[in-house]
């Protein structure tokens, strides 16, 4: 059993969680990890939220999660040209649905970007409910 499966099983046993609606997300190195973990476990996660990721290194591809990626054009920690402007086209070529937002700022998550990402996740869930 994969470690993520064990953690999710424990979480589901303790809390009221809908296992068909899960997102994974992170900022900076956490965003890189979220991309890799999310692609590897796309059959578990419906959405992946990556704020200023540096890279992605999935070992396998599973499922078809949706992606929200954002990055600051003035990021000096993880420069946008080397990071998101390479990652996003790779995701799109792989056939994933990607929402990409660049913003005028550095290595950060502006509140309006975080709200948009959360809103898209909630909106995507509402659409799924309407399809049931």
GULUMTOR-563314 format. One line per field, with one value per residue (C-alpha): residue number from 1; x, y, z. Coordinates in pm, 1 decimal. Layout:
N
k: [NUM/...]
east: [X/...]
north: [Y/...]
up: [Z/...]
This chain:
132
k: [1/2/3/4/5/6/7/8/9/10/11/12/13/14/15/16/17/18/19/20/21/22/23/24/25/26/27/28/29/30/31/32/33/34/35/36/37/38/39/40/41/42/43/44/45/46/47/48/49/50/51/52/53/54/55/56/57/58/59/60/61/62/63/64/65/66/67/68/69/70/71/72/73/74/75/76/77/78/79/80/81/82/83/84/85/86/87/88/89/90/91/92/93/94/95/96/97/98/99/100/101/102/103/104/105/106/107/108/109/110/111/112/113/114/115/116/117/118/119/120/121/122/123/124/125/126/127/128/129/130/131/132]
east: [0.0/135.0/205.6/-46.7/-314.3/-241.8/-260.1/-585.9/-736.9/-654.3/-794.8/-1116.7/-1166.9/-1143.7/-1314.1/-1614.4/-1428.0/-1569.2/-1292.1/-1420.7/-1335.3/-978.4/-724.0/-354.6/-171.3/135.0/359.3/717.6/878.0/538.4/390.0/655.1/570.0/195.8/244.6/446.6/225.6/-91.1/8.0/120.4/-211.9/-446.5/-696.3/-721.7/-699.0/-946.1/-748.4/-388.5/-315.3/45.9/158.2/506.2/629.6/991.2/961.6/760.7/894.6/610.0/710.9/378.5/63.2/-278.0/-619.5/-699.2/-682.6/-735.6/-456.6/-438.9/-86.9/21.6/355.9/490.7/665.1/924.2/998.9/1374.4/1361.5/1208.2/1220.2/904.8/1092.3/1266.6/966.3/596.2/650.5/801.0/573.5/238.1/301.6/412.2/85.6/-117.3/65.2/-15.8/-383.9/-456.3/-700.2/-482.9/-573.1/-257.8/-222.6/83.0/83.3/298.3/490.2/760.2/777.5/439.6/72.9/-139.5/-474.9/-672.3/-483.5/-548.3/-916.4/-939.1/-779.4/-1015.4/-1309.4/-1224.9/-1197.8/-1539.0/-1687.0/-1552.2/-1712.1/-2045.1/-2035.4/-1970.1/-2267.7/-2486.9/-2376.4/-2482.4]
north: [0.0/342.8/585.5/834.6/561.7/488.7/855.7/903.7/588.5/713.8/1059.3/917.1/700.7/1002.7/1280.0/1324.9/1351.0/1289.0/1078.0/1161.8/1530.6/1585.3/1847.6/1860.9/2189.9/2375.3/2676.8/2677.2/2340.7/2232.0/2313.7/2100.2/1815.6/1867.8/1846.3/1525.1/1362.9/1475.6/1337.7/1009.0/988.5/1157.8/881.5/1011.0/1387.6/1575.9/1898.8/2009.8/2365.1/2470.2/2817.0/2907.6/2553.3/2489.1/2151.5/1833.7/1479.9/1230.3/866.6/754.3/917.2/825.9/978.7/1320.2/1580.4/1949.0/2197.2/2552.2/2696.5/3048.7/3225.9/3576.9/3735.5/3888.8/3569.1/3559.9/3242.0/3019.8/3225.1/3192.9/3131.2/2821.0/2698.3/2753.7/2866.5/2521.7/2319.2/2450.6/2364.7/2014.8/1965.9/2096.5/1871.0/1577.5/1664.4/1803.6/2087.8/2374.5/2717.7/2930.1/3271.3/3492.7/3796.5/4102.8/4003.3/3787.2/3458.7/3474.2/3383.0/3696.5/3664.0/3709.4/3420.5/3193.1/3287.4/3217.6/2874.9/2784.4/2920.8/2714.3/2402.2/2475.5/2561.1/2239.0/2044.0/2221.1/2128.5/1765.7/1764.6/1899.7/1612.5/1345.2]
up: [0.0/-94.4/187.0/50.2/55.6/421.8/516.6/327.4/476.7/826.5/746.5/600.8/908.5/1141.8/945.6/714.6/385.0/39.5/-117.8/-466.6/-419.6/-317.0/-409.4/-339.3/-341.8/-235.7/-273.6/-404.2/-324.0/-193.4/-534.9/-705.0/-469.5/-524.9/-903.1/-879.9/-615.9/-791.1/-1131.8/-974.2/-789.6/-1033.3/-970.6/-610.4/-662.6/-881.8/-864.7/-824.1/-707.8/-768.2/-663.6/-799.1/-867.5/-959.2/-1129.3/-1151.4/-1143.0/-1153.5/-1191.5/-1339.2/-1470.7/-1332.1/-1386.0/-1525.1/-1249.2/-1327.3/-1264.3/-1134.5/-1166.8/-1079.1/-1082.6/-1030.7/-1327.9/-1091.4/-896.1/-828.3/-615.5/-884.2/-1206.0/-1413.0/-1741.1/-1603.5/-1409.8/-1483.0/-1842.3/-1903.4/-1675.3/-1802.1/-2170.5/-2064.7/-1876.2/-2169.2/-2417.2/-2188.5/-2231.6/-1886.7/-1822.7/-1694.5/-1564.2/-1557.2/-1396.7/-1411.3/-1186.8/-1135.5/-825.6/-678.9/-491.8/-321.1/-344.4/-373.5/-193.8/-516.0/-678.9/-379.7/-388.3/-760.3/-717.1/-432.2/-627.3/-934.9/-720.2/-565.7/-906.7/-1058.1/-775.0/-828.3/-1197.9/-1109.9/-874.7/-1155.9/-1381.0/-1132.2]
